Amino acid sequence: MTHTHAISAHDLTKTYTFHQQRAGLGGALKSLVRRKYETRLAVDRVTFAIEPGEVVGLLGPNGAGKTTTLKMLSGLLYKTSGDLDVLGHTPSDRKHDYLRRIALVMGQKTMLWWDVPAMESLLLHKEMYGLSTVEFERNVAELAELLDVQDLLNVQVRKTSLGERMKLELMAALVHGPEILFLDEPTIGLDVVAKARVRSFLADVNRLRGTTILITSHDMDDIEALCSRVMIIDHGRLQFDGALDDLVRTAQPRKLVRATYATPVDVGPLTAFEGVSAVEVDGLTVRLEADRARTGQILEQLTRLGPLVDLDVADADVEEIMRDLFLRRGEAS
Amino acid sequence: MIRNLRILRRMVAAEIAQQSIYRGAWVIFMLANICTPLISLLIWRTALANGAQLPVDERYITTYFVLLGIATMTTSSWMAGFLANDIRLGKLSSWMVRPASLLLGFVANNLSEKFLKVFALIPMLGVVWWIFRDSMNVPPGFGRWALFVVTLVLGAILVFTIDILIAAFAFWMDDVSALVQARVIIGSVLSGAVVPLALMPEWSRGFINYQPYRYTVSFPVEIVAGNLSSTELMTGLAVQIGYVVAVGLLARFVWAAGIRAYSAVGA
């Protein structure tokens, strides 16, 4: 396995064993005497490689195996089988040399000490990661400015809002300058303003520091804003690995077109035109779906229908695409 | 090692800052810590005054219970339940991805809380000592006091390691609170925190003298309060060190196996 990749996984597999217990007193008493154990395949022979500096989105419905994958990559879980190499290390060895080069931010778990200001946690990280005072102060100043949290560093963490706390979490995770940042639902529960701030911060971190970012999120806006590449995991299997645009093109090969005219138009000729479908007329506005390959010709046709006032061409909403994709796979299985 | 000590120092400072917020709580803790042995002392002194035939005299009983508060405080550990909870709920994860020992946070919590408690306990202990000063065994010289301090530190390490061992079972068991509770109840009796081990029945002597909990509280106090011979002192110290090493190795083994089984639940 080569070390030129930041992350390299080959046939990565993880199974869990757990016991099933029926609800109620009877189930509880029965489980005292006899337990039924089951093995669940959480990640099934997943193979991929991520290059340094890439921002990759790991997507999938709940229970698909994406967080388990993230936990194996960050060293929290041992793999059941397969090969895994992150920055030349086997993550589950949890060697300090490895842990110094990564960071994991979990949207629902905190790294910060609750009852003291965030600065105490940052100072703890200074010691943990062996940062010099100069390096520490420079990083803190840079991150605080990017995140706009200068005034929050000396406030008790429990007195900050959810959005502020996530920004402080990100700061604590990045103060040592990790080469890889694993993010598990970093914007969960945040309002739109805080989400936008976190996204733009992460984009800056990737651009300025070249940090490799692997992110799981159910918020497609996160993925669209940050990831040029996505990997879709479902039922533990890697179902798609490629550019977000390719995913959109493959899953939804049509563009959404909306044309608004100054006067009512006859859409008759349009319906007969190749590559046009789902034509709808709403007053002076015409909506349709156009084959990507024929979008240019279809737009030309639209200009001939009447006096055009407004024209809008868009890809289908990624959120909708993902929802359709997961629903289709769910039904298929 | 030096890096871990620097991390520990920083953690202790943060813990002290954190715990100082709840200053009322540790004063109450300390009052409870001193009141229990004090009540026991008064009961046993009353029993002796009423002609009870005990294998130890009043001076032993008095010294024992006056020192008991500081011994139980110094060697106590409360981390098993918290650590087990962190394992069960997946909270250990945020420490596992950072380059430091997972237990440093618990060591820091233990040391800082004891550091703060000392400030409340010493004055209280001073008052009790002054009240009973004429009926206590105070060994001459520095030797026994030094040994008292050494065995207290070893006792603290032993209790802490037993806690790690018990908490580590949470890697496989859904709930270890019964184990934690059993450790507290059995430990409080067998350590001598409730009744001096010298008062245990003669037939149990062999077991009582060599079971591990004696070396968590009773043995250090016996060094000052009792008449242990040099041979008994050295044997006791060797047994205590043996338990620290043995339980330490066992805890390390179980912990390492547990980490492999860790399921890091929750997102």
Contacts between the chains, C-beta under 8 A, distances in Angstrom:
chain1	res1	chain2	res2	distance
A	16	B	263	6.6
A	67	B	267	5.6
A	71	B	93	7.5
A	71	B	264	5.1
A	74	B	97	5.4
A	75	B	96	6.9
A	75	B	97	6.5
A	76	B	93	5.3
A	76	B	96	5.5
A	76	B	97	6.7
A	76	B	262	7.1
A	76	B	264	4.3
A	77	B	262	7.1
A	77	B	263	7.4
A	77	B	264	5.7
A	78	B	260	5.5
A	94	B	96	6.6
A	96	B	99	3.8
A	96	B	100	7.9
A	99	B	97	6.2
A	99	B	98	6.2
A	99	B	99	4.0
A	100	B	99	5.1
A	102	B	97	6.9
A	103	B	97	7.2
A	104	B	93	7.7
A	104	B	94	7.8
A	104	B	97	4.4
A	106	B	93	6.9
A	106	B	94	7.1
A	106	B	267	6.0
A	107	B	267	6.7
A	108	B	266	6.6
A	108	B	267	5.0
A	109	B	90	7.3
A	109	B	91	6.8
A	109	B	93	6.2
A	109	B	94	5.2
A	109	B	266	6.9
A	109	B	267	7.5
A	110	B	94	6.7
A	111	B	94	4.8
A	111	B	98	7.7
A	113	B	14	5.8
A	113	B	18	6.5
A	115	B	18	4.4
A	115	B	21	5.9
A	116	B	14	5.5
A	116	B	17	5.1
A	116	B	18	5.2
A	120	B	13	7.8
A	120	B	14	4.4
A	120	B	17	6.6
A	121	B	14	7.7
A	123	B	10	5.9
A	123	B	14	7.9
A	124	B	7	6.9
A	124	B	10	5.1
A	124	B	11	6.4
A	124	B	14	6.5
A	125	B	98	7.7
A	126	B	10	7.9
A	127	B	3	7.0
A	127	B	6	4.7
A	127	B	7	4.7
A	127	B	9	7.9
A	127	B	10	4.9
A	128	B	3	7.9
A	128	B	7	5.6
A	128	B	98	5.7
A	128	B	99	5.8
A	128	B	100	5.0
A	129	B	99	6.7
A	130	B	3	6.4
A	184	B	267	5.6
A	185	B	267	6.0
